[in-house]
Amino acid sequence: MAPTPQLATASVQWFSEALRSVGVPEGLTTPARAELVANVLVVTPLPVLAAAARLRRAGRWGWRHWTAWAFVASLSVEAVQALVLPARSATHVDVVANTTGGLLGGVLVTLARSAWVRRRRDVRGRGL
């Protein structure tokens, strides 16, 4: 289960083909673009899952916290790849994509929390 460039390349190729199979135009499914989208999507659910699991502080974090968390975590992973895994390539694009995924997930959590609070306030205001 060691991370290898071949595994990453195969995963990106599979994702690129999956995007094409659902009708995404070929110009948008190049390996570089598919890898970027995959890196965003792999991090996006983490804030949502952490908030849903009601982790003590994670449920109260806003989008800024999640964006910062995603940046630090991604930068750490890329640093390990650069320093410890010479067969892997560490790129700033991965850091940006993963940080964007954290931002997107954080925004989703913030919007969901705001809607939940508004709904509870409305229900209480009606005496239900």
C-alpha positions, 0 to 999 in steps of 0.5 A: 500500500506504499504510495507510488506515482503509478498508483496516483497516475492510474487513479487520475486516469480512472477519474478522468475517464469517469468524468468523460463517461458522465458527459463532462467535455473532454477538454475539462477532463485532462489528467491535470484538471481531473487531478485538481478536481479530485484533490478538491473533492477528497478534502471537501467532505472532511469538515462536513463529516467532522461537524456531523459527528459533532466533534467537540470543537469542529462543530463550532468551527467556521469556514476560516478554521476549516480553510486554515486546517486544510492548508496546514494539513495539505502543506504537511502532507506535501512536505512529507512527500518532498522530504521522505518519499522521493518517488512522489512529487510534492506540488503547490497545486495540491496544496491549493486544491486541498485548501480549496476543498477545505474552504468548500467544506467549511462553507457548506458547514457554515451554511448548513449551521446557519440554516439550522439555527434560523429554522430552530429560531423560527420554530421556537418563535411560532411556539411549536 
